[in-house]
Amino acid sequence: MLMSQPLVAQQEVQTSAPVVVATKLFAESYILGEMFSQLLEARGYVVDRRPGLGATEIAFAALREGEIDVYPEYTGTGLLVLLGEDPPATGPEAYRRVADQFRALWGVRWLPPLGFENTYAIAVRAETADSLSLVTLSDLAREAGGLTAGFSPDFIGRSDGLPGLARVYGIAPREVRPLLQAIKYQALAAGEVDVIDGYATDGQIARYGFTVLEDDRTFFPPYDAAAVVGRDIAENRPDVAGVLTELSGRIDVGTIRDLNRRVEIDGESVDFVAASALMSLGLVAGDVGEAVQEERARNASFVAYLWGRRASTLTEVRRHALLVTLSLLAGLMVAIPLGLLLERVRHAAEGVIRLVGLLQTIPSIALLAFMIPIFGIGVTPAVVALFLYSLLPMVRNTYTGVRDADAAAVASAEALGMTPRQLLRYVRLPLAAPMIMAGVRTAAVINVGTATLAAFIGAGGLGDPIVAGLALADTRMILSGAIPAALLALLVDTLLGRVERALAPEGLDPRA
């Protein structure tokens, strides 16, 4: 789990299945998702958090397939990105359209809006706006060819993002760099990029004094925030929808802007901000003053911060170890027999190894994304992707180790009349054991590192705090995942190194 234990008191837990609450990869979504989670827990429901899913399409695909139950979404995004429609001019019309179409097409229900709209805000530094006379997006189109843009990956590909701006305004930056939401503001302030996409409710725009350009052609649609629930909740668990509806109309733009500021600028934790917001709204019982004292104590130092989230870290380590173990075992069952087979058909070995090696050239996040249409989100696609990444070092080392076994020992065994099967079992394989284990060690360390990216598809593990920390510009949160991941990699390598030495034939130095 990303967050530490909830700060609100829970009622008696319901016996029904957990409600799976997801978020997308920016601060406001984390805050809203945590408010959903804590409100449900306060009403007695068990919640399974899936924070920080990647692009809109990933989150919605998970909802549509029933792998998550609810996540916060925006009406304009639903219309343009998911329905592919031009939105109506007003917020109520946009809401009615997405509510009707999502129910008819997928059985998905949009709950009544939360009470605020969060449209895109295209921002530049004040000095850039002054020097180039930039006031509107039409002005930006005139100068964009000489500017570098820093846009979120989601914005770069969606129809209400860069493609739409290019179509309506003719905006074509000299260079476009994909950047996470929190990082974009720092990059713009440092002059590393010249224009970014932000959100109207972000606290970072005011913090840095950026200039927001006017959407003079009314390109961006209404973006009213709402909870979107899947078919199971809509049809079978109206009580869950009823609890979430308690937030409808209760969060105005001033409130959400303040909550975003507290997380993005003041550095308060998402779970604390969500809990205090629910207390302030009168939706959960609790003493905000006591919660403040607890938050301050937990954040007094980095050590205190790590200690405060020790339970979450232990859960993340277990999930991370599960991903690595399952993928490595699957890799072993395929790679070693394949390596042995290639030793018997050496003419095909190099071609097969090159083919397996092609998998290593696919970027990790892309490979994970390829798994989603087949396996959905969660553990299964992550394990399959990690399994594919583990194959090359194990296949190559098994083949090379068996093929290049000590020539004198092999010749002696052949002189004694050993069959090829006996030669493999009693001579080549024992001599190759250290090299095979070296491949296993390499695959294991690769998987420990790559598994952190599984957080983008809801698989959990130590990637959760790393991804969240990047989205929230929280260095402590990043380190709370990165340090255990590094230690886990060292531990795995050390343990497998001992196995490698234990498997080495007597008199053979496995380090040679």
N, C-alpha and C positions, 0 to 999 in steps of 0.2 A: 504493500500500500504506500501511496505517496505521503499521505498526511499522518500525523500522530493521532493518538486516541482522541475522539471527539471531546469537546469541552462542555457539552450539554448533557444533562442527566437523561438516561433512557428509561422508558416505561417497560413493562413486561414484554418480552420479545414475542412476536407473532410466530406461528408455526409454519407459515407459508415460505416458499422459496425466497432467497435473497433478491432484493431489487438491485439490478446492476445499473449504476449511475456512471456515465462517461462524460468526458469533457474534450474540448479541442485544445489546441496548443497556444493559448494566450491567457493572460492573467484573469481577465473578466470571466472567461469560461470556467477556469479553475474555481473562482469565487462562487459563481452561481451553482456549479456542480456540487461544491462542498455544502452550500446552503441547502440544496435539495437533499443531500445525504444526511446532514445533521437533523433536518426537520423530520425526515422519515424515521431516523433512529429515535428521535424524541417521541414519536408516536408509536414506537414499539416494533418497527420493522428492522430486519437485518439487511444491511447494505453491503454490496460488493462494489468497490470503487475501481473504475478503469480510466484514470486521468490521462490527459495528454495524447489522445489519439491524433493522428496526423491530419491530413486534409479533410475537408467537408465530406468528400465522397467516401472516405474510409469510415467516418463516424456514422454517416447515414446508412451505408451498406450494412454495418454491424447492427444498427437498429432494425432495418428492414428484415434481416435474417434472424432476428430474435436473439442475437448474442449480447446485446445490451438492451436495457428497458427504457432509459430516458437520458437525454442530454440537452443542454441549452442551445437553441438555434435562433436564427433571425429570418424574418419573413422575406426580405429581399433576397437573401441567400437561397431560401427555399424555392423562390420563383425563378430566379435566373440560373442558378447553378444546378439545381436538382430537377426542376420542371422544364427548364429551357424556355421560359416564357418572358415576354416583356411585361414588367410589373405595372399595375395601375398607379395612378398618381397619388392616392391617399393611403395612409396606413390601414384604416379599417377595411378598405377594399382589398388590399394586399393580404391581410389576415384571412378574410373570408375565402379568398381564392386558394391559398395554400391549405386551409383547413378542409375545404371541400375536396380538392384534388388529391391530397395525401390520403384522406380517408377512402376515397373511391379507388385509387390505384393500388395502395399498399396496406390499407387498414391502419395506417399511422394517424395518431390524433395529436393535433396542436392544442395545448391547453391555452386558456385566455392569456393574453400578453402580460408580462411582468410589470409593465408600467413605464418603460423607457425605450427610446430608440437610440441605436448606436450605428450611425452611418460611417462610411469611410471618410477619412480626412487626409488629403494629399498635402504634405507639409514640406517646406523648405526653410533654410536658415533665414533669419530676418535680413542679414546683409545680402544674401543672394536675391531675395525679393526686391530689395532696394536697388541693387546694382543693375538688375535686369528688368526692372519695372514689372514684376510679376504680381498680379492681383487675382487673376482667374485661371482656370485650367486652359482656356484658349490662349492666354499669354504663355503658359507653360509649353503648349504645343509649338509655339513660335521659337522657343529657345531650347527645346528638349534635345535636339541633335548634338548639343555641346555639353550635356549634363550626364552624370552617372546616377542611376537610380538604385536604391536599395529596397526591394519589395519582398514580402513574405512569399514563400513558395506557392501557397494557396492563391494569393493575389495574382501571381504571374500567369497562372493557367486558367483562372475562372472567367466566365463571360462578363461578370460585373467588375472585373479587375483590369489588368493591363490590356488584354485583347479588346475589351469594350472601349477603353480609353483611346486605343489606337484607331478603332473604327469610328467613334463619334467625334473625337477631337483631333485625331492625327498625331497623337503623342507617341514619339519614337525616340527614347533616350539613346545616347551614344553607347552606353553599356548598362546592363541590368544585372545586379548581383542579388542572389537569393539570400535573405537574412531573416533570422527569427525576430519576432515582434520586439522583444525587449532590447535586443542588440542593435536594431535599426536606429533607435534614438541616439544611442551612443556614437554610432558610426556617422550619423548626420552631424551631431555636435562636434565631432573630431574632424569633420571635413573629408571623411573617406568616401562619402556619397553626397549627392547634392539634393536629392528628393526622395521621400519615402511615403509609403502608405501607412497611415495610422488609423486610429478610431476616435470618433468624436468624444467618447467618454474617457479617453486616456488622461492620466494625470501628467504624463511625460511631456506633452506638448506645451503646457503652461510652464512646467519646470524649466525647460530650455528656452522658452520664449520663441518657439518656432512660429512661422507664418503659415496659416492654413489657407490654401487657395480656394476661391469660390467656384462651385460647380455651376457655371453660368448657363450650361445647357441642360441642367437638371438630369444628368446622366444617372446618378446613383439613386436607386429606388428606396422606399421606406424599409427600415431595418428594425422592426419592433422585436424585442427579445421575448422568447417564450420557451416553456418546457415542451419538448416533443417526446411523446411516449409511443412505444411499439404496440403491435397488435395484441400481444398477450395482456398488457396492462389495460389497453382500450376496451377489450372485449371481456376479459375474465377477472380483472382486479380493479374495478372502479374505485375501490377504497384507496388504492395507492394514488390514483389520479386526483382523488378528492383532497388528499393531504397536500400534494404539490400545488393544487389550485389555491391553497391558502396564501401562497405568495403572489398570486395574480393581482396586478394593480397596486402592489404595495411598495414597489421599488421605483422611485422616480430618478430622473437623470442626475440630479444633484447627489442623491444617495449613492448610486453606482459609481459616479465619478470619485466620490470620497473613498469608497471601498477600494477602488483601483489605486488611488493615490497611496493609501495605507500599505498596500502590498508592494507596488512598484517603486515607490519613492521612500516611504518610511521603513520598509523592510519588515513589516509585521507578517506573521505566518498566515497562510491562507485559512487554515482551520480556525485560528483565533479570530480573524476578521469576520469569517462567516458566522461563528458562534456569537460574537458580540452584535452583529447585525440582526440575527434572529432574536436575540434578547431585546434589543432596542425596538424591534417591531412588535414585541409582546407575543411572539409565536412560540417561544420556549421559555421555561423557567430557568433562572440563574442570576447570579450576581456579577454584573459586568466588572465591578471593582475587584472582586476576587479573581476573575479571569485575567484581568490586567496584571495583577501581582504574579500569577502563574506564568503568564507569557514573559514578563520581565525576568523572572528567575530562570526560565528555560533558555533565554537568549543572553544571559549575562556574559557568557564566553563561548568560544567554539566548542570547548570540551563539554560545557553545560548543554549546549545545543545538541551535540551528538548523544549525550546521555539521555536527554529528554526524548529523543526519537529512537531509543535503543530497540524498543519492541518492533517498530516499523522496520528498522534496519535488519533485525533478525528474520522477519518475514520475507524481506526482499532478498536476503542472502539465500534462504531456503529455496525460494522460487528460482533464483538465478542458478543455483547448484542443480536444481531439477532440470532446467533447460539444457545445461551443459551436459549433464550425465546422460539424459535420454538421447540427445543428438550424438554424443560420442559413442554410446553403446550401439546405436543403429549404424553409425559409420564403421565401427569395428566389424560388425557382422557382414558388411558389404565389401569394405576396402581390403581386408586381409585375404578373404577367398579370391577376390578379383586379382590382387597382386600375385597370388600363387598361381592362378590360372594363366596370367600373362607370362610367367616364367616358362610355362610349357609351350606357349605360342608366341615366341619372342618376336616374330616378324610383325605381329599386330600390336605389340606393347606400346611403342612410342606413339602411335596414332591414338590409342585408347587413352593414354596418359594426357596427351594434348587435349583431347576432348573433355576429360575430367577437369583439366586445368582451365578450360574456358569458363567454368563456373566461378573461378576466382576473379575473373575480370569483370563480373557483374557487380556494380556497387551494392553494398549490403542493404541499404534502405530500399533500393529498387527490387532486389530479390525478395525482400520481405513483402513489398507491395504486390509482386507477382503472385505470391501465395494466397492473398486475400480472396480473390474470386473463387478459388478452389477450396480453401480450407476455412475461410472466414477470418476472424481475429482471435487472439489469445495464444494459448500454448502450442496448439497443433501447427499452425503455419510457422511459428518461430522455430520449433524443433525441426521441421522439414528443411527450412532454410539453413539452419546451423548444420544439419546433417550433410547437406550438399557441400557446404564450405569445408567440412572436415575431411572429405574424401581424398583430395589431392595429396597431402603430405603422407597419409597412411598408405595409399595405393603405391605411390612412387617409392617410398622407403621399403615397403614389403617386396616389391619387384626387384629393386636394386640390391637389397640385402641378400635375397635368395640367389639371385643371378651371380653376384660377385662373392659368394661364399669362398672361403679359403681354398685355393686350387689344389694345394697339396693334400688337404684333408679329403676333398672330393675325389681326387685321383686314388688315394689309398682305399676309400670305401668302394670305389668301382673295381679296384683290383681284388677286393675281398668278395666280389660277386653280388653286391647289393643291387636290388632292382631300383628303377627310378623312384618308385613310391617310398621304398626304404631309405633311399638316399635323401629324399626331401624330408622325411620325418625325423631321421636320426642324425643327419649331418647338416644339410643346408638350413633347415628351419632353426635349429638351436644356434648355429653360427650367426644367423640373420636376426636373432631375437633383439639384440641391443639396437640395431638400426630400425627395426620395426617399432620398438618402444620410443625411439627418438621421434619417429613420425607421429606416434600417438600423443607424445608430449606437445609437439608443435601444434597439432590439431586442437588439443585441449585448451592451450593458451589462446589460440586464435578464437575459439568459441567463447571463452570467458569474456574477451573483449567485445566480440561481435554481438553477444547476447544483450549488451546494454542497449542496442538499437531496437531490440524487440519491444521496448516500451512504446514505440510509435504505433504498434498494432495491438496494444492492450495485453501483452504477454506478462507484464510485471517484471520483477527482478530489480537489480540495482540500477537499471536504466531509468526507472521511474523518477528518482530524485535528480538524476543528471539532466534528463529532458525537462523536468519541471524547473530546475534551477536555471537552465538556459532560457526558458520562456519567461521566467520572472527576474532574470538578472541577479540571482541569489547565489553568490559564490559558495556560501556555507552549504547550501543544499546540494550543489554540484559535487563538492568535496565529500559530502556524506554518502554519496553513491560511488564516487571515483576511488576513494581510499579503500573501502571494503572490496571493490572489484579488483584493484591492484593486489591487495593482500590475498584474495582468493586465487588469482592467477599464480602468485608465488607459491601458495600452498599446494595447488594442483600440480605445478611443475615439480616441486620438491617430492611429493608423494610418488608421482610417476617416475621420477629419477631413481628413487629407491627400488621401485619395481624393475626398472631397466637393469640396475646392477644385480638384482637378485636373479634375473633370468639369464644373465651372461654365463656361458659355459665356464667351467672351472679353468683358470689359467688365462682367460681372455679378458683383457681390460676393455670395458664397454665405452670408455672415453677415447679409445684409440681411433 
